[in-house]
Amino acid sequence: MKSKKIICFGEVLWDHFPDGKKLGGAPFNVTNSLKNFGADVDFISRVGDDNLGNEILKQMQNNQISTNYIQIDPNHQTGKVEVSLDSSGSAKYDIISNVAWDFIEPKEEIFQLIKDSCVLVYGSLAARANSYKTLDILLDLAKFRVFDLNLRPPFYDLIQIEDLMMRSDMLKFNDHELLLIADSMNSPFSSIKDHVKFISEKTNTDIICITMGSKGASLYHTGEWFNSDGFKVDVIDTVGAGDSFLATLVFNLINKKNINEALEKACAMGALVSSHSGANTKISEHDLYAFMDKAL
């Protein structure tokens, strides 16, 4: 793959915390993290023709993320999520339906964008409504497809999820999502590694990553296992930690970094984000290295 352009597809929205709103949406969070690394990245989404949508466009421009592929919806409001945090900083989400990012339209300009890129990153939420029709087309055009399952009940269908897995080149789960999917696919095994191998064979996917919170992550890559024990931090909230993890991992893999190093960096970035409030604290590659050096 000569091009190193990464495209993220799906929701951008406002996370409403008890102390105010912050910009979010898993694929946007991945985009923002990639941009902080200096990656060549574009984002495809849709916002309402309203004040919240205008705020998103301005903040994207401030973050030097192109708004060329953000559609404006005259009929549906900009996405919102009510976020509540438990005592450990783990988040629960009340995700508003029938909002602008549910209606991303298929357009020739985004078809060409996908053809000219090396990676398409997307999640399961974008498949809950009309945007799935556009995603379906993009999957056929993409050279390498990264599926972040990011399951949010009740907004997924396990049959559809399995189909999306079959059409992907790389999967990312957290450990709870892995167990849910393994059970739905009738995996006869009990260990994480056996579940992953089973899913890899069933879906013909060679790269599968499992995040395990404070316990780190494991990556199954073309028949080999790579592991990181993670990094200990004081957690403020976990919103966006998995998204920044994925961005860091994808960025380092497409730049041909050592796989162990890529996984270690990804775990460090996820930990750093969880030590801040919200999903999109600006963390550069320099900040990441400083954190990792201090942790040694």
Rosetta silent file (secondary structure, phi, psi, omega in degrees, C-alpha in Angstrom):
SEQUENCE: MKSKKIICFGEVLWDHFPDGKKLGGAPFNVTNSLKNFGADVDFISRVGDDNLGNEILKQMQNNQISTNYIQIDPNHQTGKVEVSLDSSGSAKYDIISNVAWDFIEPKEEIFQLIKDSCVLVYGSLAARANSYKTLDILLDLAKFRVFDLNLRPPFYDLIQIEDLMMRSDMLKFNDHELLLIADSMNSPFSSIKDHVKFISEKTNTDIICITMGSKGASLYHTGEWFNSDGFKVDVIDTVGAGDSFLATLVFNLINKKNINEALEKACAMGALVSSHSGANTKISEHDLYAFMDKAL
SCORE:     score description
SCORE:     0.000 S_00000001
   1 L     0.000  108.476 -179.027    0.000    0.000    0.000 S_00000001
   2 L   -72.139  -46.037  177.299    1.768    3.160   -1.217 S_00000001
   3 L   -67.801  144.170  173.255   -0.766    5.578    0.242 S_00000001
   4 L  -115.853   18.428  178.566   -0.788    5.980    4.021 S_00000001
   5 L   -71.542  133.158  178.530   -4.066    7.902    4.105 S_00000001
   6 E  -112.569  134.863  176.804   -6.479    6.631    6.764 S_00000001
   7 E  -115.883  131.041  173.358  -10.229    7.191    6.550 S_00000001
   8 E  -110.257  139.843 -174.214  -12.530    6.978    9.571 S_00000001
   9 E  -128.999  133.189  172.808  -16.277    6.574    9.033 S_00000001
  10 L   138.085 -146.086 -167.244  -19.188    7.025   11.421 S_00000001
  11 L   -79.948  139.863  163.336  -20.479    9.073   14.298 S_00000001
  12 L  -128.132  137.751 -169.800  -19.410   12.463   15.554 S_00000001
  13 E  -162.270  176.215  175.302  -21.444   13.814   18.460 S_00000001
  14 E  -104.825  121.142  171.652  -21.458   15.665   21.749 S_00000001
  15 E   -82.897  118.298  179.654  -20.853   13.629   24.900 S_00000001
  16 E   -95.707  104.790  176.822  -22.847   15.320   27.655 S_00000001
  17 E   -90.420  166.229  176.670  -21.072   14.774   30.988 S_00000001
  18 L   -56.354  -28.307 -177.193  -22.403   15.976   34.351 S_00000001
  19 L  -103.006   12.539  177.726  -19.968   18.928   34.127 S_00000001
  20 E   134.934 -178.894 -175.917  -20.606   19.864   30.487 S_00000001
  21 E  -102.163  147.969  176.461  -20.291   18.639   26.897 S_00000001
  22 E  -136.950  147.333 -178.899  -17.223   17.312   25.078 S_00000001
  23 E   -69.555  137.899 -177.898  -16.776   16.311   21.456 S_00000001
  24 E  -158.469 -157.069 -169.638  -16.848   12.558   20.868 S_00000001
  25 L   104.481  121.785 -170.524  -17.983    9.568   18.837 S_00000001
  26 H   -50.895  -51.742 -177.992  -15.618    6.606   18.477 S_00000001
  27 H   -67.178  -30.250  173.682  -14.536    7.141   14.834 S_00000001
  28 H   -66.946  -42.245  179.320  -14.087   10.866   15.441 S_00000001
  29 H   -59.455  -40.358  177.130  -11.961   10.083   18.509 S_00000001
  30 H   -62.907  -45.275  178.853   -9.803    7.783   16.376 S_00000001
  31 H   -57.571  -47.130 -176.769   -9.493   10.530   13.742 S_00000001
  32 H   -63.805  -41.673  177.813   -8.471   13.116   16.317 S_00000001
  33 H   -63.975  -41.858  177.968   -5.834   10.843   17.852 S_00000001
  34 H   -62.298  -40.799 -179.955   -4.417   10.064   14.426 S_00000001
  35 H   -64.061  -37.265  177.978   -4.256   13.766   13.599 S_00000001
  36 H   -62.661  -27.064  176.724   -2.326   14.421   16.815 S_00000001
  37 L   -82.051   -9.209 -176.138    0.270   11.937   15.534 S_00000001
  38 L    86.986   18.114 -179.847    0.519   13.806   12.234 S_00000001
  39 L   -71.025  154.693  172.096   -1.221   11.069   10.264 S_00000001
  40 L   -84.497   98.807 -171.902   -2.787   11.699    6.857 S_00000001
  41 E  -135.563  142.179  172.137   -6.390   11.163    7.957 S_00000001
  42 E  -128.906  158.159 -173.923   -9.870   12.167    6.789 S_00000001
  43 E  -129.303  131.345  178.134  -13.221   11.694    8.459 S_00000001
  44 E  -109.800  121.088  178.569  -16.621   10.909    6.887 S_00000001
  45 E  -160.338 -163.872 -176.469  -19.695   11.801    8.933 S_00000001
  46 E  -154.882  135.054  177.035  -22.810   13.997    9.062 S_00000001
  47 E  -126.239  163.347  178.015  -24.026   16.738   11.410 S_00000001
  48 E   -77.331  160.689  175.740  -27.243   18.672   11.710 S_00000001
  49 L   -85.472   69.978 -173.400  -27.808   22.152   10.341 S_00000001
  50 L  -149.329  177.966 -176.875  -27.846   23.518   13.888 S_00000001
  51 H   -62.509  -39.972 -179.922  -25.692   25.206   16.509 S_00000001
  52 H   -65.877  -36.998  176.300  -24.229   21.926   17.792 S_00000001
  53 H   -65.537  -42.402  178.077  -23.276   20.950   14.241 S_00000001
  54 H   -62.788  -37.767  177.211  -21.626   24.315   13.653 S_00000001
  55 H   -63.080  -39.238  178.279  -19.659   23.898   16.878 S_00000001
  56 H   -62.511  -46.979 -179.273  -18.400   20.525   15.676 S_00000001
  57 H   -59.964  -41.507  179.742  -17.234   21.971   12.362 S_00000001
  58 H   -66.120  -41.338 -179.053  -15.395   24.799   14.142 S_00000001
  59 H   -69.183  -36.550  175.464  -13.711   22.457   16.593 S_00000001
  60 H   -61.373  -43.918  178.786  -12.629   20.125   13.793 S_00000001
  61 H   -63.311  -39.567  177.015  -11.111   23.091   11.958 S_00000001
  62 H   -62.608  -32.482  178.525   -9.355   24.176   15.155 S_00000001
  63 L   -87.510    5.925  178.876   -7.914   20.654   15.388 S_00000001
  64 L    61.620   33.759  173.350   -6.833   20.892   11.720 S_00000001
  65 L  -100.959  127.372 -178.005   -9.165   18.051   10.712 S_00000001
  66 L   -61.443  139.448  173.998  -10.733   18.547    7.283 S_00000001
  67 L  -103.167   13.254 -175.896  -14.502   19.087    7.196 S_00000001
  68 L   -61.439  -27.046 -175.142  -14.677   18.355    3.455 S_00000001
  69 L  -114.189   23.268  173.103  -16.438   15.039    4.045 S_00000001
  70 E   -98.353  110.734 -179.386  -18.800   16.133    6.819 S_00000001
  71 E   -78.957  149.473  177.803  -22.290   16.239    5.340 S_00000001
  72 E  -105.789  123.377 -176.128  -24.875   18.754    6.596 S_00000001
  73 E  -101.530  118.527 -179.123  -28.301   17.282    7.333 S_00000001
  74 L   -79.850   -9.421 -171.501  -31.263   19.709    7.064 S_00000001
  75 L  -115.061  -15.163 -176.336  -33.715   17.272    8.654 S_00000001
  76 L  -127.905  144.665 -177.136  -31.954   15.608   11.602 S_00000001
  77 L   -76.526  160.230  174.515  -30.231   17.095   14.618 S_00000001
  78 L   -63.254  144.273 -175.610  -26.563   16.707   15.508 S_00000001
  79 E   -65.587  145.183  177.066  -25.835   13.607   17.585 S_00000001
  80 E  -138.166  150.116  175.760  -25.827   13.678   21.387 S_00000001
  81 E  -137.270  132.508  172.497  -24.985   11.154   24.097 S_00000001
  82 E   -90.480  121.084 -175.799  -25.727   11.390   27.822 S_00000001
  83 E  -109.539  129.349  171.952  -22.692   10.015   29.677 S_00000001
  84 E  -120.953  145.425 -176.645  -22.728    8.828   33.300 S_00000001
  85 E  -117.934  137.809  173.834  -19.639    7.664   35.189 S_00000001
  86 L   -87.329 -174.847 -173.714  -19.385    5.168   38.022 S_00000001
  87 L   -65.752  -20.036  179.582  -16.928    5.436   40.914 S_00000001
  88 L   -94.271   -1.063 -178.381  -14.130    3.813   38.850 S_00000001
  89 L    89.921    0.250  177.102  -14.561    6.187   35.908 S_00000001
  90 L   -72.893  141.415 -171.448  -16.236    3.607   33.676 S_00000001
  91 E  -102.987  147.657  166.906  -18.854    5.158   31.419 S_00000001
  92 E  -120.303  146.570 -170.344  -22.440    4.321   30.543 S_00000001
  93 E  -125.718  134.484  169.846  -24.028    5.893   27.467 S_00000001
  94 E  -111.645  101.481 -169.199  -27.560    6.950   26.531 S_00000001
  95 E   -97.324  121.387 -178.700  -27.214    7.417   22.769 S_00000001
  96 L   -70.989  136.607 -178.659  -29.858    9.493   20.973 S_00000001
  97 L   -95.225  168.088  175.733  -31.308    7.835   17.831 S_00000001
  98 L    53.101   50.794  177.043  -32.305    9.216   14.423 S_00000001
  99 L  -112.671  177.343 -169.205  -29.668   11.917   14.391 S_00000001
 100 H   -56.353  -43.495 -175.097  -27.588   13.264   11.526 S_00000001
 101 H   -70.654   -7.278  172.452  -24.788   10.671   11.592 S_00000001
 102 H   -76.688   -7.342 -171.121  -27.405    7.922   11.139 S_00000001
 103 H  -128.566   39.188  176.708  -27.983    9.260    7.611 S_00000001
 104 L   -65.910  124.696 -173.553  -24.542    9.508    5.974 S_00000001
 105 L   -92.224  145.374  174.612  -25.241    9.491    2.240 S_00000001
 106 L   -73.497  121.747 -179.430  -23.308    7.586   -0.437 S_00000001
 107 L  -134.579  148.220 -176.248  -21.543   10.128   -2.627 S_00000001
 108 H   -58.030  -36.007 -177.961  -18.989    9.766   -5.408 S_00000001
 109 H   -62.446  -34.354  178.423  -16.517   12.024   -3.584 S_00000001
 110 H   -82.407  -25.785  174.031  -16.265    9.637   -0.650 S_00000001
 111 H   -61.913  -46.016 -179.774  -16.041    6.621   -2.946 S_00000001
 112 H   -66.254  -36.357  177.976  -12.954    8.126   -4.555 S_00000001
 113 H   -59.007  -44.853  179.452  -11.564    9.029   -1.137 S_00000001
 114 H   -65.419  -41.283 -179.888  -11.749    5.387   -0.048 S_00000001
 115 H   -61.356  -31.934 -176.459  -10.149    4.191   -3.282 S_00000001
 116 L   -89.887    1.080 -176.065   -7.207    6.548   -2.702 S_00000001
 117 L  -105.476  169.756  178.541   -6.652    5.502    0.934 S_00000001
 118 L  -104.398  -22.801 -176.078   -4.896    2.553    2.542 S_00000001
 119 E  -141.362  138.587  169.696   -7.139    1.941    5.581 S_00000001
 120 E  -115.667  123.664  178.270  -10.826    2.339    6.435 S_00000001
 121 E  -111.069  132.552 -177.702  -11.685    2.407   10.167 S_00000001
 122 E  -153.455  163.294  179.668  -15.316    2.023   11.253 S_00000001
 123 E  -125.466 -175.699 -175.076  -17.402    0.783   14.163 S_00000001
 124 L   -81.509  -26.229 -178.192  -20.667   -0.986   14.800 S_00000001
 125 H   -62.463  -34.469 -178.359  -22.770    2.063   15.715 S_00000001
 126 H   -66.471  -10.328 -179.050  -22.614    3.365   12.144 S_00000001
 127 H   -96.691    6.146 -172.861  -24.456    0.215   11.058 S_00000001
 128 L   -81.534  -14.576 -174.464  -27.552    0.842   13.185 S_00000001
 129 L  -147.434 -148.067 -173.182  -29.503    2.906   10.595 S_00000001
 130 L   -61.225  -27.190 -179.887  -29.321    4.344    7.055 S_00000001
 131 H   -60.588  -20.902  178.584  -25.566    4.985    7.234 S_00000001
 132 H   -60.788  -33.741 -179.982  -25.092    1.235    6.916 S_00000001
 133 H   -62.091  -38.272  177.607  -26.047    1.464    3.226 S_00000001
 134 H   -72.225  -44.078  177.942  -23.105    3.782    2.653 S_00000001
 135 H   -57.635  -40.418 -179.453  -20.749    1.695    4.787 S_00000001
 136 H   -56.424  -41.065  178.218  -21.751   -1.382    2.779 S_00000001
 137 H   -69.775  -43.833 -176.742  -20.492    0.282   -0.406 S_00000001
 138 H   -63.643  -34.472  179.695  -17.297    1.574    1.187 S_00000001
 139 H   -62.024  -33.676  178.796  -16.349   -1.875    2.469 S_00000001
 140 H   -73.869  -21.537 -177.438  -16.269   -3.148   -1.094 S_00000001
 141 H   -94.222  -22.402 -171.571  -13.975   -0.278   -2.131 S_00000001
 142 L   -73.710  146.349  177.975  -11.536   -0.297    0.806 S_00000001
 143 L   -81.885  -36.812 -179.276   -8.087   -1.860    0.575 S_00000001
 144 L  -145.480  126.353 -169.517   -7.796   -2.691    4.302 S_00000001
 145 E  -117.129  123.319 -178.700  -10.739   -2.634    6.710 S_00000001
 146 E  -111.426  116.583 -175.704  -10.444   -2.152   10.484 S_00000001
 147 E  -107.456  112.534  174.059  -13.608   -2.959   12.437 S_00000001
 148 E   -95.921  109.282 -171.023  -13.899   -1.640   16.002 S_00000001
 149 L   -62.937  -45.434  169.151  -16.876   -3.531   17.401 S_00000001
 150 L    44.235   51.333 -172.064  -17.597   -0.954   20.137 S_00000001
 151 L   -69.908  126.697  178.703  -20.905   -2.666   20.980 S_00000001
 152 L  -126.234  100.082  179.333  -23.513   -0.396   22.546 S_00000001
 153 L   -64.045  143.118    4.492  -26.782   -2.150   23.428 S_00000001
 154 L   -96.386   24.257 -168.881  -29.405   -2.066   22.018 S_00000001
 155 L   -93.056   46.866  170.767  -27.775   -0.674   18.856 S_00000001
 156 L  -155.461  155.715  177.485  -26.391   -3.812   17.271 S_00000001
 157 L  -123.067  123.308 -172.341  -27.574   -6.986   15.624 S_00000001
 158 H   -64.674  -31.013  176.881  -25.344  -10.028   16.105 S_00000001
 159 H   -67.338  -43.537  177.652  -26.058  -11.422   12.643 S_00000001
 160 H   -65.177  -40.519  178.931  -25.074   -8.099   11.087 S_00000001
 161 H   -59.499  -44.423 -179.661  -21.995   -7.888   13.336 S_00000001
 162 H   -63.771  -38.156  176.578  -20.825  -11.301   12.178 S_00000001
 163 H   -63.629  -42.728  178.063  -21.266  -10.250    8.543 S_00000001
 164 H   -64.031  -37.007  176.823  -19.210   -7.107    9.146 S_00000001
 165 H   -63.033  -40.096  179.911  -16.514   -9.209   10.804 S_00000001
 166 H   -63.036  -26.243 -175.862  -16.398  -11.468    7.749 S_00000001
 167 L   -98.142    8.468 -176.138  -15.754   -8.418    5.566 S_00000001
 168 L  -106.991  158.761  177.529  -12.973   -6.985    7.742 S_00000001
 169 L  -104.097  -19.015  179.356   -9.206   -7.411    7.730 S_00000001
 170 E  -146.985  135.964  179.008   -8.625   -6.424   11.367 S_00000001
 171 E  -118.192  145.708  172.991  -10.917   -6.652   14.399 S_00000001
 172 E  -132.049  122.638  176.873  -10.727   -4.876   17.746 S_00000001
 173 E  -120.111  160.926  154.312  -12.741   -5.997   20.783 S_00000001
 174 E   -93.504  171.509 -172.612  -12.619   -5.379   24.480 S_00000001
 175 H   -63.756  -33.563  178.806  -12.623   -8.534   26.582 S_00000001
 176 H   -68.993  -40.749  178.343  -16.353   -8.305   27.372 S_00000001
 177 H   -65.243  -37.761  178.184  -17.246   -7.905   23.696 S_00000001
 178 H   -58.302  -47.599 -178.259  -15.059  -10.866   22.800 S_00000001
 179 H   -63.756  -38.493  178.824  -16.946  -13.145   25.187 S_00000001
 180 H   -63.875  -46.075 -178.935  -20.295  -11.941   23.856 S_00000001
 181 H   -68.693  -41.840  178.324  -19.297  -12.545   20.237 S_00000001
 182 H   -58.564  -42.550  178.696  -17.640  -15.889   21.006 S_00000001
 183 H   -64.934  -42.997 -178.767  -20.860  -17.041   22.676 S_00000001
 184 H   -66.291  -26.017  179.854  -23.021  -15.831   19.775 S_00000001
 185 L   -95.363    6.690  177.419  -20.784  -17.741   17.339 S_00000001
 186 L    61.381   42.394  174.236  -20.943  -20.886   19.504 S_00000001
 187 L   -63.552  131.685 -179.200  -17.264  -21.021   20.306 S_00000001
 188 L   -84.720    3.917 -171.264  -16.618  -24.290   22.177 S_00000001
 189 L  -101.901  174.275 -179.387  -13.669  -22.785   24.078 S_00000001
 190 L  -123.920  -22.565 -177.491  -13.235  -20.922   27.361 S_00000001
 191 L   -90.384  155.407  179.049   -9.950  -19.000   27.094 S_00000001
 192 H   -58.954  -46.021 -176.425   -9.492  -15.639   25.371 S_00000001
 193 H   -64.528  -39.211  178.634   -6.779  -16.971   23.067 S_00000001
 194 H   -69.043  -38.837  175.694   -8.854  -19.951   21.971 S_00000001
 195 H   -59.589  -44.564 -177.486  -11.872  -17.719   21.357 S_00000001
 196 H   -63.213  -45.211  178.329   -9.735  -15.406   19.224 S_00000001
 197 H   -61.508  -40.318  178.271   -8.325  -18.261   17.130 S_00000001
 198 H   -61.101  -48.234 -179.821  -11.836  -19.627   16.665 S_00000001
 199 H   -65.319  -38.765  178.253  -13.156  -16.226   15.511 S_00000001
 200 H   -58.682  -45.357 -179.566  -10.124  -15.739   13.274 S_00000001
 201 H   -69.185  -40.892 -176.935  -10.820  -19.008   11.485 S_00000001
 202 H   -69.072  -33.857 -176.000  -14.578  -18.462   11.266 S_00000001
 203 H  -103.574   -3.527 -178.141  -14.278  -14.928    9.876 S_00000001
 204 L    57.355   43.713  179.732  -11.028  -15.387    7.932 S_00000001
 205 L  -112.733  122.965 -173.089   -9.523  -12.415    9.805 S_00000001
 206 L   -88.095  -16.856 -176.073   -5.759  -12.535   10.412 S_00000001
 207 E  -126.448  117.215 -179.389   -5.428   -9.604   12.842 S_00000001
 208 E  -135.266  128.379  179.947   -7.489   -9.438   16.039 S_00000001
 209 E  -114.897  137.523  177.746   -6.830   -7.183   19.028 S_00000001
 210 E  -121.291  121.110  174.675   -8.298   -7.606   22.511 S_00000001
 211 E   -97.105  145.128 -174.573   -8.144   -4.781   25.060 S_00000001
 212 L  -132.330   35.060  177.336   -8.423   -5.649   28.742 S_00000001
 213 H    60.858 -130.042 -177.420   -8.500   -2.302   30.522 S_00000001
 214 H   -67.783  -11.747  179.181   -5.831   -1.968   33.207 S_00000001
 215 H   -88.482    3.087  175.712   -4.578   -5.472   32.321 S_00000001
 216 L    93.777 -143.733 -174.649   -3.282   -4.323   28.938 S_00000001
 217 E  -157.156  159.385  174.183   -3.995   -5.907   25.573 S_00000001
 218 E  -129.552  144.984 -179.692   -3.233   -8.860   23.322 S_00000001
 219 E  -128.073  123.115  173.858   -2.830   -8.885   19.566 S_00000001
 220 E   -98.180  113.562 -171.193   -3.211  -11.938   17.351 S_00000001
 221 E  -129.554  106.564  178.761   -1.336  -11.111   14.158 S_00000001
 222 L    45.661   51.153  173.393   -1.095  -13.648   11.303 S_00000001
 223 L    89.851   -5.779  179.503   -0.796  -16.615   13.646 S_00000001
 224 E  -112.926  151.680  177.620    1.445  -14.993   16.302 S_00000001
 225 E  -105.536  138.816  174.407    0.569  -13.558   19.708 S_00000001
 226 E  -130.329  139.881 -173.394    1.818  -10.234   21.072 S_00000001
 227 E  -135.853  147.568  172.098    1.024   -9.008   24.579 S_00000001
 228 E  -133.929  137.803  179.480    1.333   -5.875   26.710 S_00000001
 229 L   -81.339   -5.815  177.505    0.667   -5.665   30.444 S_00000001
 230 L    82.716 -173.452 -175.651   -0.518   -2.075   30.102 S_00000001
 231 L  -132.615  137.920 -178.175    0.244    0.996   32.217 S_00000001
 232 L   -88.085  128.633  176.333   -1.086    1.956   35.640 S_00000001
 233 L  -142.095  163.814  169.970   -2.691    5.407   35.963 S_00000001
 234 L   -82.208  113.315 -173.262   -5.244    7.150   38.144 S_00000001
 235 L   -79.109  125.823  170.648   -8.365    6.877   35.994 S_00000001
 236 L   -88.208  -55.919  168.405  -10.499    9.994   35.544 S_00000001
 237 L  -157.042  158.802 -175.405  -12.786    8.364   32.969 S_00000001
 238 L   -95.804    5.730 -177.641  -12.433    5.670   30.305 S_00000001
 239 L   -63.172  123.188  176.365  -14.249    7.582   27.537 S_00000001
 240 L    84.400   -4.918 -177.841  -12.214    7.387   24.328 S_00000001
 241 H   -62.730  -43.762  178.901   -9.408    5.252   25.792 S_00000001
 242 H   -67.258  -31.138  179.464  -10.113    2.370   23.422 S_00000001
 243 H   -70.117  -43.485  178.566  -10.368    4.748   20.461 S_00000001
 244 H   -67.880  -34.702  173.636   -6.975    6.343   21.161 S_00000001
 245 H   -57.281  -50.440 -176.620   -5.561    2.840   21.644 S_00000001
 246 H   -63.835  -42.898  179.294   -6.833    1.802   18.218 S_00000001
 247 H   -58.515  -44.861 -178.779   -5.560    4.965   16.514 S_00000001
 248 H   -65.103  -42.084 -179.752   -2.089    4.444   17.946 S_00000001
 249 H   -64.797  -48.678 -178.918   -2.002    0.781   16.979 S_00000001
 250 H   -62.053  -45.409 -179.193   -3.191    1.361   13.404 S_00000001
 251 H   -57.712  -44.579 -177.790   -0.817    4.302   12.892 S_00000001
 252 H   -74.046  -34.376  178.479    2.190    2.283   14.013 S_00000001
 253 H   -67.439  -42.614 -177.857    1.236   -0.853   12.095 S_00000001
 254 H   -73.745  -19.141  175.188    0.820    0.953    8.765 S_00000001
 255 L   -93.559   16.508  170.550    4.144    2.684    9.363 S_00000001
 256 L    61.699   32.895  176.051    5.746   -0.755    9.710 S_00000001
 257 L   -74.962  157.413  173.831    6.757   -0.379   13.351 S_00000001
 258 L   -52.625  134.705 -173.157    7.733   -3.414   15.402 S_00000001
 259 H   -65.715  -40.504  176.620    4.483   -5.103   16.461 S_00000001
 260 H   -60.097  -43.675  179.325    5.453   -5.369   20.136 S_00000001
 261 H   -63.607  -41.683 -179.895    6.386   -1.674   20.105 S_00000001
 262 H   -61.331  -43.229 -178.957    3.117   -0.767   18.363 S_00000001
 263 H   -68.314  -40.135  179.406    1.050   -2.615   20.963 S_00000001
 264 H   -63.901  -43.464  177.819    2.990   -1.115   23.876 S_00000001
 265 H   -61.994  -41.592 -179.089    2.492    2.408   22.501 S_00000001
 266 H   -62.363  -42.958  178.239   -1.218    1.749   22.016 S_00000001
 267 H   -64.792  -39.440  178.471   -1.629    0.620   25.626 S_00000001
 268 H   -63.105  -42.292 -179.633    0.278    3.661   26.850 S_00000001
 269 H   -66.220  -42.371  177.361   -1.956    5.995   24.852 S_00000001
 270 H   -59.476  -41.204  178.411   -5.126    4.347   26.152 S_00000001
 271 H   -65.305  -44.276  179.641   -3.859    4.754   29.716 S_00000001
 272 H   -58.657  -44.765 -179.225   -2.920    8.404   29.133 S_00000001
 273 H   -64.295  -39.811 -179.075   -6.377    9.243   27.791 S_00000001
 274 H   -70.673  -12.975  176.391   -8.098    7.534   30.720 S_00000001
 275 L   -88.952    3.266  176.402   -6.078    9.724   33.097 S_00000001
 276 L  -122.804  166.038  178.015   -7.808   12.797   31.600 S_00000001
 277 L   -87.699  132.077  177.555  -11.447   13.839   31.335 S_00000001
 278 L    84.180  171.914 -170.997  -13.175   13.165   28.002 S_00000001
 279 L   -88.230  -18.548 -165.054  -12.057   11.441   24.853 S_00000001
 280 L  -126.632   43.012  168.201  -10.052   14.096   23.061 S_00000001
 281 L   -62.933  135.543 -178.097   -7.317   15.523   25.232 S_00000001
 282 L   -74.464  113.025 -179.843   -4.528   16.603   22.874 S_00000001
 283 L  -128.297  116.756 -177.935   -1.703   14.071   23.324 S_00000001
 284 L   -88.590  172.170  175.985    1.201   14.133   20.877 S_00000001
 285 H   -64.009  -34.271  176.432    3.691   11.397   20.079 S_00000001
 286 H   -62.261  -44.152  177.691    6.226   13.356   22.168 S_00000001
 287 H   -60.694  -39.615 -179.305    3.831   13.280   25.148 S_00000001
 288 H   -63.547  -47.371  179.288    3.396    9.552   24.662 S_00000001
 289 H   -62.525  -39.139  179.281    7.134    8.842   24.689 S_00000001
 290 H   -62.365  -42.192  178.227    7.588   11.011   27.798 S_00000001
 291 H   -64.083  -44.294 -179.306    4.877    9.039   29.598 S_00000001
 292 H   -65.786  -39.399  178.511    6.375    5.692   28.566 S_00000001
 293 H   -63.197  -40.078 -179.023    9.894    6.760   29.644 S_00000001
 294 H   -68.418  -30.921 -177.967    8.566    7.832   33.027 S_00000001
 295 H   -75.845  -17.040 -177.303    6.727    4.514   33.447 S_00000001
 296 L   -71.084    0.000    0.000    9.901    2.463   32.951 S_00000001
